[in-house]
Amino acid sequence: MEQNIFREISPIELENAMQKIGKEWMLITARDENNHRVNAMTASWGCLGVLWGKNICVCFVRPQRHTYELLEQSERCSIAFLEEEYREALRLCGTKSGRNTDKLHEAGLHTDVLDGVDVIAEADTVLVCRKLYVDDLKKECFLDPALLANYAAGDYHRVYVCEIEKAYRKERER
């Protein structure tokens, strides 16, 4: 029987962030502290890099998303990158709300806990993160007005700058 385990890696070992986030997508996962449910949302906008001498992940979440509420409650969250075989699960997590359904169950995904943070068990790569800074995108700060077409409803993303506390890659043992 195949068992999945996560091995800690250096964030320097992470592959091309533009490919991972923009093309393959990521899941942002957080826990609802009130009812202890875990929710994840698919994101294709984000950044990995270095800021303030720390390895960071930057996530963008709209205020109407259920994950927004959870991130507001939580000091920590996780980022998961999954292999192509999970593309439909990623689509589902990007189109259904966790307010109304257990979309992780519906998507066939499971959670585990690493370093006290809920992570997606099926992930190939996981980042355990701690929020450092939050702010909202503001209409008056856009220098290219064409970008405002992304916000016809005026629902500007909240930006979460998170320190990557630890990074893990899945290894498969037999």
For each residue, the residues with C-beta under 8 A, 3 or more apart:
1: 174
2: 172 173 174
3: 172 173 174
4: 121 122 170 171 172
5: 170 171 173
6: 114 119 126 168 169 170 171
7: 168 169 170 171
8: 166 167 168
9: 13 14 167 168 169
10: 13 167
11: 14 48 55 127 164 167
12: 55
13: 9 10 167 169
14: 9 11 17 20 48 125 167
15: 19 20
16: 19 20
17: 14 20 21 46 47 48 49
18: 21 22 23
19: 15 16 22 23 24
20: 14 15 16 17 23 24 26 48 81 125
21: 17 18 24 25 26 43 44 45 46 47 48
22: 18 19 44 45
23: 18 19 20 44
24: 19 20 21 81 82 84
25: 21 42 43 44 90 94
26: 20 21 42 43 44 46 79 80 81
27: 40 41 42 43 79 80 82 90 93 120 123
28: 40 41 43 59 61 67 71 77 78 79
29: 38 39 40 77 78 79 80 111 118 119 120
30: 38 39 40 67 70 71 73 74 77 78 118
31: 36 37 38 39 70 74 118
32: 35 36 37 38 39 69 70 73
33: 36 73 74
34: 73
35: 32
36: 31 32 33
37: 31 32 98 102
38: 29 30 31 32 104 111 118
39: 29 30 31 32 66 67 70 98 103 104
40: 27 28 29 30 67 80 93 98 103 104 109 120
41: 27 28 61 65 66 67 93 94 98
42: 25 26 27 90 91 93 94
43: 21 25 26 27 28 46 59 60 61 94
44: 21 22 23 25 26
45: 21 22 60 157
46: 17 21 26 43 57 58 59 60 79
47: 17 21 56 57 58
48: 11 14 17 20 21 55 56 57 58 164
49: 17 55 56 58
50: 53 54 55 56
51: 54 56 161
52: 56 132
53: 50
54: 50 51 132 163 164
55: 11 12 48 49 50 163 164 167
56: 47 48 49 50 51 52 132 161 162 163 164
57: 46 47 48 79 127 129 161 162 164
58: 46 47 48 49 159 160 161 162
59: 28 43 46 71 77 79 159 160 162
60: 43 45 46 137 157 158 159 160
61: 28 41 43 65 67 68 71 157 158 160
62: 65 68 155 156 157 158
63: 68 155 156 158
64: 68 155
65: 41 61 62 68 69 97
66: 39 41 69 70 97 98 99
67: 28 30 39 40 41 61 70 71 98
68: 61 62 63 64 65 71 72 158
69: 32 65 66 72 73
70: 30 31 32 39 66 67 73 74 77
71: 28 30 59 61 67 68 74 77 131 158 160
72: 68 69
73: 30 32 33 34 69 70
74: 30 31 33 70 71 77 131
75: 130 131
76: 116 117 128 129 130 131 165
77: 28 29 30 59 70 71 74 117 129 131 160 162
78: 28 29 30 114 117 118 119 120 126 127 128 129
79: 26 27 28 29 46 57 59 126 127 129 162
80: 26 27 29 40 119 120 123 125 126 127
81: 20 24 26 123 124 125 126
82: 24 27 85 86 89 90 120 122 123 124
83: 86 124
84: 24 87
85: 82
86: 82 83 89 90 109 122
87: 84 90 91
88: 91 92 107
89: 82 86 92 93 107 108 109 122
90: 25 27 42 82 86 87 93 94 107
91: 42 87 88 94 95
92: 88 89 95 96 103 106 107
93: 27 40 41 42 89 90 96 103 104 107 109
94: 25 41 42 43 90 91
95: 91 92
96: 92 93 100 101 103 106
97: 65 66 100 101 103
98: 37 39 40 41 66 67 101 102 103 104
99: 66
100: 96 97
101: 96 97 98 106
102: 37 98 105 106
103: 39 40 92 93 96 97 98 106 107
104: 38 39 40 93 98 107 109 110 111 120
105: 102 108 109
106: 92 96 101 102 103
107: 88 89 90 92 93 103 104
108: 89 105
109: 40 86 89 93 104 105 120 121 122
110: 104 120 121 122
111: 29 38 104 118 119 120 121
112: 118 119 120 121
113: 116 117 118 119
114: 6 78 117 119 126 128 166 168
115: 128 165 166
116: 76 113
117: 76 77 78 113 114 128 129
118: 29 30 31 38 78 111 112 113
119: 6 29 78 80 111 112 113 114 123 126 128 168
120: 27 29 40 78 80 82 104 109 110 111 112 123 126
121: 4 109 110 111 112
122: 4 82 86 89 109 110
123: 27 80 81 82 119 120 126 170
124: 81 82 83 169 170
125: 14 20 80 81 167 168 169 170
126: 6 78 79 80 81 114 119 120 123 167 168 169 170
127: 11 57 78 79 80 164 166 167 168
128: 76 78 114 115 117 119 164 165 166 167 168
129: 57 76 77 78 79 117 162 163 164 165
130: 75 76 162 163 165
131: 71 74 75 76 77 134 160 161 162
132: 52 54 56 161 162 163
133: 159 160 161
134: 131 158 159 160 161
135: 158 159
136: 156 157 158 159
137: 60 141 142 151 156 157 158 159
138: 141 142 156
139: 142 148 151 154 156
140:
141: 137 138
142: 137 138 139 145 147 148
143:
144: 147
145: 142 148
146: 149
147: 142 144 150
148: 139 142 145 151
149: 146 152
150: 147
151: 137 139 148 154 155 156
152: 149
153:
154: 139 151
155: 62 63 64 151
156: 62 63 136 137 138 139 151
157: 45 60 61 62 136 137
158: 60 61 62 63 68 71 134 135 136 137
159: 58 59 60 133 134 135 136 137
160: 58 59 60 61 71 77 131 133 134
161: 51 56 57 58 131 132 133 134
162: 56 57 58 59 77 79 129 130 131 132
163: 54 55 56 129 130 132
164: 11 48 54 55 56 57 127 128 129 167
165: 76 115 128 129 130
166: 8 114 115 127 128
167: 8 9 10 11 13 14 55 125 126 127 128 164
168: 6 7 8 9 114 119 125 126 127 128
169: 6 7 9 13 124 125 126
170: 4 5 6 7 123 124 125 126
171: 4 5 6 7
172: 2 3 4
173: 2 3 5
174: 1 2 3
